[in-house]
Amino acid sequence: MDDYSVVIRPIVTEQGMHFANVKGAYSFEVHRQANKTEIKNAIEKIYGVKVDKVRTANHKGKRRRRGRRMGVTSAWKKAVVFLAPDHHIDLF
């Protein structure tokens, strides 16, 4: 799997920016079949940083109603990447 297809997009939220400043933890939406090793290698190659550890979470799609019909939003995978103390990612 290509490095740029593993990492879909960074998740930029107020809480995420707080964790980035305090703990060096950054959140990304990643490909659903990507494992922790692939995520680590992709982040290190794309952003040029040293990754300490990776935590992942699978988010199931939620049921949503549109008129009379019920549907389901897409499921996705989130990765929280912890960097080495002397590294950081400039998202802005």
N, C-alpha and C positions, 0 to 999 in steps of 0.2 A: 504494500500500500504506500502511495506517495505521501511525503511529509505534509504537503499542503492539503491533501484530502483527509488526513487524520484530524487536524485542527480545523474546525469549521469557522469559529469566531470567538473572540474574547467576550466574556460576560462582564459588562461594566455597570456596576451598581454602587450605590452609596456604601453599603456594607462591604462589598468587595474591595473598594478602594481603601477602606479603613483597614481591612486585613492585609492588604498589600503594603501599607505603610508600617503597620505594627509587626506583623509576623512574616512578611515576605511571601504571602500566599496569593496566587492569581487564579481566577476561575476561567474556564474555557468550555465551550460546547464542542464536543468531539464526536467522531464517527462512532456509531453504535457497536461495531465489531472491533474497535481498537482496544488493545490491552494496555496495561500500565507501562510496559517497556517501550512500546511503539509511541505512546504519548510522550514519554520522557525524551526519547531520541528526537522526535519531531520538534518539541519546544526548544531543545538545545540547539538544533540546527537552524530553525527559523529565527529565533531571537538572540542566539549567541550567548546563552547564559548556562550556568551549572545548576541542574535540578537535583535537590536532595531526595524528595519523595513525592509521590503522586497518590491522590485519593480520588476514587471515582464513585459516581452514583447514577443509577438508571432512573429516569423519570418516566412514569407511565403516562399515556395520553389521558386527558380528562374528557368526560362525556359533556357535550355541549348541545344545546337545542337551537335549531334555526327554523323558526316557524313551527310546523307540526312535526318536522323530522328531527331525529336524534342523530348526532354524529360524534366522532371522537377526534380530538386533536392529536397531532403527531407525538409519538414517544421520542425521547432524546436522552443523550448521555452527557453528564457534566463531569469535568475533571478539575480538581483543585490541586494546583502545582505549587509546591513549596521550594523556594530557591535557596541557594547557599547564602550565608549572611552578607557577603560582599557583592552580591549580584542583585539587579533589579531590572524591570521591564518598563520602558516609557510607553504607556498606552496613549498618552496625549502629547 
